[in-house]
Amino acid sequence: MKGPAAHLDSLNDAGARSALLRCCGSKAWVEGMMRRRPFRDDNILLQSADQVWNTLSANDWLEAFAAHPRIGERPSPSHGSAAAWASAEQSGTSTAAAETARALAQGNTRYESRFGHVFLVCATGKSADEMLEALNIRLNHDAETELRIAAGEQAKITRLRLHKLVQP
């Protein structure tokens, strides 16, 4: 099985843009990645993903965050083909106790009111209680600190999704 770099390098421009947009919802990130093609190997791809992400503006980060469903909610069709990935990534919420699910929903609302964007956490492998704990801790941050933390979580999600491009 070929890796994500070989896969992306084998696609035409439209296919590569579409695949990259599934990994990160920032159009500026996608265009930055397109300028770096061909990637040649997975390490170069992942380094490029991080480097491009770190050059983006806060508005570009917010655009990427907006492509994610709230923690604990089913992704809507507006989240496109990445919806199945989001559901799998948040699978820890599917068995959450009713009280935890309710607390996540309330926390999401408080977080969005406070920071103006969706609560973003790399949810893969985390339980609903772990996500709730992270949300409650992060509600205490100032806006600049929280934006940087959310951007770091998006970078982790993007790396995982780049690998998912070639998983069956």
Helices and strands as residue ranges (DSSP letters): H 4-10, H 13-23, H 27-35, H 42-55, H 58-65, G 77-82, H 83-89, G 91-93, H 98-115, H 128-138, H 143-164
